[in-house]
């Protein structure tokens, strides 16, 4: 790689800065620039752990990296500018704040959206002043990213602008706006969020259900119960989670019926919700699920660990019937099987006696 003229001063800075040695010898400027470029590419790709460790390494390299990224924000290609904006966000150094700010005015929407995301990663609520004007951007990706970031920053002063995006013609924007009003617990948005439950898009309806659960207004409970009958399994499972989290005991009969849903996601979510509600009247339905072997892909506390529906039911059954010791999903296999066998025996003998639902 030949060092271009605009990067000549950067290369000189990089070579003067402490740099990892290659086979015991100091690297050339070109080699060091290449190494920084490779690290920047890694911090914008790969899994979460790769990004985290690479960002930490880039931060430790200090000012030369910021200078490199600043130069890349002026690169002639969209992808290079976008990559630099993403990397600045991953590094999340306060010294980089002015750099994404410039990129908010980039001619390409993808670059502007990356800059908004970068500001969001810095976690500074005062940066909402830079993001809010982008809610009316011509690019839907920028509007969506702006709404999402403002919600995550807890920028409550922008609720009216975000509420307007609930009626945006782009579904991606609607989803982000729904996430934002949920994060902000914006009760004023409830009527429009409930309307979103009628959207033809399953993603929009699912986001609306999650938002209603997050807002936590009791007036939304009937709408959440209705969502248990949605045609989309993810919407039904999200409704079950929300009803369990909100402590809605009126939903117990519907949740018990949902333990027979065709989708394993829904069965697992319904079982978990019944456990959270300590709904003793649902013990028979939970007992039936002890023979369910379908992997649910759902776990309320560990969403990335695939578990089995029967394990969700076993944990819930221990909660509703106050059985001790409780079933532990993360326990060794032999321990889990022993607990399941014990629960099957209790169910077969009509014990434990269900606790009446209050």
VMD Tcl script that draws the C-alpha trace (Angstrom):
set ca {
  {0.00 0.00 0.00}
  {1.47 3.31 -1.07}
  {0.91 6.20 1.34}
  {-1.13 8.91 -0.42}
  {-0.27 12.59 -0.11}
  {-3.23 13.46 2.19}
  {-2.07 10.73 4.56}
  {1.61 11.70 4.52}
  {1.41 13.79 7.70}
  {-0.72 11.12 9.36}
  {1.84 8.47 8.48}
  {4.58 10.61 9.98}
  {2.55 10.94 13.20}
  {1.85 7.25 13.30}
  {5.47 6.28 12.83}
  {6.53 8.72 15.54}
  {3.98 7.31 17.95}
  {4.60 4.11 19.91}
  {3.74 1.26 17.56}
  {3.87 -2.50 17.81}
  {7.12 -3.88 16.47}
  {7.13 -6.32 13.57}
  {9.54 -9.15 14.25}
  {11.51 -6.97 16.61}
  {11.86 -4.04 14.17}
  {9.99 -0.72 14.10}
  {7.23 -0.74 11.49}
  {7.26 1.61 8.54}
  {4.63 4.32 8.23}
  {2.86 2.37 5.49}
  {2.77 -0.77 7.61}
  {1.40 1.07 10.60}
  {-1.28 2.81 8.54}
  {-2.23 -0.57 7.10}
  {-2.46 -2.02 10.60}
  {-4.72 0.81 11.79}
  {-6.90 0.40 8.69}
  {-7.21 -3.34 9.35}
  {-8.20 -2.71 12.98}
  {-10.79 -0.16 11.91}
  {-12.29 -2.73 9.54}
  {-12.44 -5.28 12.37}
  {-14.15 -2.88 14.77}
  {-17.00 -2.41 12.29}
  {-17.48 -6.11 11.60}
  {-17.68 -9.40 13.43}
  {-19.25 -10.36 16.71}
  {-19.71 -8.16 19.76}
  {-16.60 -9.44 21.52}
  {-14.41 -8.79 18.47}
  {-15.70 -5.25 18.24}
  {-15.21 -4.64 21.94}
  {-11.63 -5.87 22.10}
  {-10.65 -4.15 18.85}
  {-12.17 -0.86 20.01}
  {-10.20 -1.12 23.25}
  {-6.98 -1.63 21.29}
  {-7.72 1.34 19.01}
  {-8.46 3.56 22.01}
  {-5.13 2.60 23.55}
  {-3.34 3.78 20.40}
  {-4.50 7.32 21.10}
  {-4.46 10.40 18.90}
  {-2.96 8.85 15.75}
  {-6.04 6.66 15.35}
  {-8.37 9.65 15.72}
  {-6.35 11.49 13.09}
  {-6.58 8.55 10.75}
  {-10.37 8.34 11.19}
  {-10.71 12.10 10.74}
  {-8.94 11.81 7.41}
  {-11.17 8.89 6.44}
  {-14.29 10.96 7.10}
  {-13.20 13.02 4.09}
  {-12.50 9.99 1.87}
  {-13.91 9.99 -1.66}
  {-15.87 6.75 -1.25}
  {-19.06 6.36 0.76}
  {-17.97 3.06 2.31}
  {-14.73 4.50 3.71}
  {-16.54 7.48 5.25}
  {-19.23 5.21 6.67}
  {-16.65 2.82 8.15}
  {-14.83 5.72 9.81}
  {-18.05 7.04 11.34}
  {-18.92 3.61 12.71}
  {-15.41 3.15 14.12}
  {-15.52 6.51 15.89}
  {-18.72 5.44 17.58}
  {-17.23 2.11 18.64}
  {-14.19 3.84 20.12}
  {-16.53 6.29 21.90}
  {-13.82 8.74 22.90}
  {-15.16 12.22 23.85}
  {-12.39 13.69 21.71}
  {-14.15 12.29 18.64}
  {-17.48 14.04 19.19}
  {-16.85 16.91 16.73}
  {-15.88 14.43 14.01}
  {-19.21 12.58 13.70}
  {-20.91 15.97 13.96}
  {-19.35 16.96 10.64}
  {-20.41 13.67 9.14}
  {-24.05 14.33 10.08}
  {-24.03 16.60 7.04}
  {-22.50 14.02 4.68}
  {-24.12 13.81 1.25}
  {-24.83 10.08 1.67}
  {-27.61 8.90 3.97}
  {-25.71 5.76 4.97}
  {-22.84 7.86 6.28}
  {-25.17 10.20 8.16}
  {-26.93 7.22 9.75}
  {-23.56 5.76 10.83}
  {-22.62 9.09 12.38}
  {-25.89 9.19 14.33}
  {-25.26 5.65 15.57}
  {-21.76 6.70 16.58}
  {-23.07 9.57 18.67}
  {-25.51 7.19 20.32}
  {-22.72 4.84 21.36}
  {-21.03 7.67 23.21}
  {-23.97 7.65 25.62}
  {-23.95 11.39 26.29}
  {-27.52 12.74 26.52}
  {-26.34 16.23 25.62}
  {-25.59 14.89 22.11}
  {-29.35 14.67 21.52}
  {-29.16 18.25 20.27}
  {-27.12 17.00 17.30}
  {-29.37 14.04 16.59}
  {-32.82 15.65 16.87}
  {-32.58 17.65 13.61}
  {-32.00 14.37 11.73}
  {-35.52 13.15 12.58}
  {-36.72 15.01 9.49}
  {-33.90 13.78 7.25}
  {-34.85 12.78 3.70}
  {-33.28 9.34 4.18}
  {-35.48 6.87 6.15}
  {-32.39 5.10 7.50}
  {-31.24 8.34 9.10}
  {-34.68 9.05 10.59}
  {-34.83 5.52 11.98}
  {-31.36 5.72 13.50}
  {-32.13 9.13 14.96}
  {-35.28 7.90 16.70}
  {-33.53 4.81 18.04}
  {-30.59 6.80 19.42}
  {-32.78 9.43 21.07}
  {-34.76 6.69 22.77}
  {-31.62 5.00 24.04}
  {-30.17 8.30 25.23}
  {-33.37 8.97 27.19}
  {-33.86 12.27 25.39}
  {-37.34 12.98 26.72}
  {-37.34 16.50 25.31}
  {-37.81 15.09 21.81}
  {-40.93 12.99 22.39}
  {-43.23 15.03 20.15}
  {-40.83 14.74 17.21}
  {-40.48 11.00 17.78}
  {-44.26 10.56 18.06}
  {-44.65 12.05 14.58}
  {-42.43 9.28 13.24}
  {-44.96 6.71 14.44}
  {-46.92 7.72 11.33}
  {-43.89 7.65 9.02}
  {-44.51 5.90 5.68}
  {-41.41 3.74 6.19}
  {-41.85 0.69 8.43}
  {-38.21 0.74 9.56}
  {-38.72 4.25 10.88}
  {-41.94 3.20 12.63}
  {-40.14 0.33 14.34}
  {-37.40 2.63 15.63}
  {-39.94 5.22 16.78}
  {-41.87 2.51 18.65}
  {-38.67 1.37 20.34}
  {-37.97 4.97 21.30}
  {-41.38 5.74 22.83}
  {-41.08 2.49 24.76}
  {-37.66 3.42 26.10}
  {-38.93 6.89 26.99}
  {-42.12 5.43 28.56}
  {-44.06 8.02 26.59}
  {-47.69 7.61 27.70}
  {-48.82 10.36 25.34}
  {-47.93 8.06 22.43}
  {-50.24 5.23 23.59}
  {-53.12 5.89 21.16}
  {-50.83 5.81 18.12}
  {-48.93 2.78 19.44}
  {-52.21 0.88 19.81}
  {-53.13 1.84 16.24}
  {-49.79 0.32 15.15}
  {-51.08 -3.06 16.36}
  {-53.18 -3.06 13.19}
  {-50.20 -2.65 10.88}
  {-49.80 -5.21 8.07}
  {-46.14 -5.50 9.11}
  {-45.38 -8.12 11.76}
  {-42.24 -6.21 12.77}
  {-44.28 -3.06 13.40}
  {-46.90 -4.95 15.40}
  {-44.23 -6.72 17.44}
  {-42.49 -3.42 18.20}
  {-45.84 -1.92 19.20}
  {-46.46 -4.77 21.66}
  {-43.00 -4.36 23.18}
  {-43.51 -0.59 23.43}
  {-46.86 -1.04 25.21}
  {-45.23 -3.38 27.70}
  {-42.38 -0.95 28.30}
  {-44.65 2.07 28.75}
  {-46.54 0.10 31.37}
  {-49.85 1.94 31.32}
  {-52.70 -0.27 32.63}
  {-54.99 1.05 29.90}
  {-52.90 -0.84 27.34}
  {-53.50 -4.26 28.94}
  {-56.61 -5.12 26.87}
  {-54.65 -4.43 23.69}
  {-51.83 -6.67 24.88}
  {-54.29 -9.46 25.66}
  {-55.70 -9.10 22.17}
  {-52.20 -9.45 20.73}
  {-52.08 -13.02 22.10}
  {-54.28 -13.84 19.09}
  {-52.06 -12.12 16.50}
  {-51.30 -14.11 13.34}
  {-47.54 -13.66 13.92}
  {-45.91 -15.96 16.47}
  {-43.33 -13.37 17.51}
  {-46.09 -10.88 18.27}
  {-47.93 -13.46 20.37}
  {-44.78 -14.36 22.29}
  {-43.95 -10.69 22.92}
  {-47.49 -10.13 24.18}
  {-47.10 -13.03 26.62}
  {-43.82 -11.62 27.90}
  {-45.34 -8.17 28.35}
  {-48.40 -9.48 30.20}
  {-46.23 -11.50 32.55}
  {-43.96 -8.53 33.20}
  {-46.91 -6.22 33.86}
  {-48.46 -8.63 36.38}
  {-51.75 -8.88 34.48}
  {-53.61 -11.68 36.25}
  {-56.67 -11.22 34.02}
  {-54.59 -12.68 31.19}
  {-54.03 -16.02 32.99}
  {-56.77 -17.96 31.11}
  {-55.54 -16.71 27.74}
  {-51.91 -17.45 28.64}
  {-52.89 -20.97 29.75}
  {-54.49 -21.49 26.32}
  {-51.32 -20.17 24.71}
  {-49.35 -23.07 26.21}
  {-50.98 -25.12 23.40}
  {-49.90 -22.67 20.68}
  {-48.47 -24.16 17.48}
  {-45.29 -22.10 17.97}
  {-42.70 -23.22 20.49}
  {-41.74 -19.56 21.01}
  {-45.25 -18.78 22.17}
  {-45.55 -21.86 24.37}
  {-42.29 -20.98 26.10}
  {-43.25 -17.33 26.53}
  {-46.68 -18.24 27.89}
  {-45.14 -20.67 30.40}
  {-42.65 -18.07 31.56}
  {-45.41 -15.46 31.93}
  {-47.55 -17.83 33.99}
  {-44.59 -18.45 36.24}
  {-44.02 -14.73 36.65}
  {-47.70 -14.31 37.55}
  {-47.55 -17.28 39.96}
  {-50.78 -18.44 38.36}
  {-51.57 -21.61 40.29}
  {-54.67 -22.33 38.21}
  {-52.37 -22.84 35.23}
  {-50.52 -25.77 36.86}
  {-52.30 -28.41 34.71}
  {-51.30 -26.61 31.51}
  {-47.72 -26.37 32.72}
  {-47.69 -30.05 33.69}
  {-48.70 -30.92 30.12}
  {-45.72 -28.96 28.80}
  {-43.26 -31.10 30.76}
  {-43.39 -33.52 27.82}
  {-42.76 -30.80 25.23}
  {-39.36 -31.41 23.64}
  {-39.33 -28.57 21.13}
  {-36.39 -26.17 21.35}
  {-37.93 -22.77 22.02}
  {-35.07 -20.46 21.18}
  {-36.60 -18.34 23.92}
  {-35.37 -17.60 27.40}
  {-36.51 -14.54 29.29}
  {-33.28 -14.01 31.21}
  {-30.85 -15.48 28.69}
  {-32.18 -14.59 25.24}
  {-29.14 -15.97 23.41}
  {-29.28 -19.44 25.01}
  {-31.60 -21.88 23.30}
  {-33.58 -23.87 25.82}
  {-36.44 -26.33 25.66}
  {-40.09 -25.46 26.22}
  {-40.35 -28.10 28.92}
  {-37.63 -26.33 30.91}
  {-39.54 -23.05 30.78}
  {-42.61 -24.96 31.97}
  {-40.67 -26.69 34.76}
  {-39.32 -23.41 36.06}
  {-42.78 -21.84 35.89}
  {-44.38 -24.81 37.61}
  {-41.99 -24.51 40.55}
  {-42.94 -20.84 40.83}
  {-46.73 -21.27 40.65}
  {-46.82 -24.27 43.01}
  {-44.07 -22.92 45.28}
  {-41.92 -26.01 44.91}
  {-38.49 -25.95 46.48}
  {-35.79 -26.46 45.35}
  {-36.75 -24.73 42.13}
  {-35.89 -26.07 38.69}
  {-32.69 -24.43 37.40}
  {-32.36 -24.23 33.59}
  {-28.63 -23.65 33.77}
  {-27.94 -26.65 36.00}
  {-26.04 -29.73 34.77}
  {-28.07 -32.08 32.57}
  {-28.34 -34.82 35.20}
  {-29.68 -32.36 37.77}
  {-32.23 -30.97 35.32}
  {-33.45 -34.46 34.37}
  {-33.78 -35.40 38.03}
  {-35.86 -32.28 38.70}
  {-38.05 -32.97 35.68}
  {-38.67 -36.53 36.83}
  {-39.70 -35.25 40.27}
  {-42.08 -32.72 38.72}
  {-43.64 -35.38 36.48}
  {-44.32 -37.56 39.50}
  {-45.95 -34.66 41.31}
  {-48.09 -33.81 38.28}
  {-49.11 -37.46 37.82}
  {-50.24 -37.70 41.45}
  {-52.15 -34.40 41.12}
  {-49.59 -32.85 43.40}
  {-48.57 -30.15 43.96}
  {-52.04 -28.82 44.66}
  {-52.52 -25.70 42.53}
  {-52.58 -22.48 44.49}
  {-55.86 -20.62 43.80}
  {-55.39 -17.56 41.61}
  {-56.26 -14.38 43.45}
}
mol new
graphics top color blue
foreach p $ca { graphics top sphere $p radius 0.5 }
foreach p [lrange $ca 0 end-1] q [lrange $ca 1 end] { graphics top cylinder $p $q radius 0.2 }
display resetview
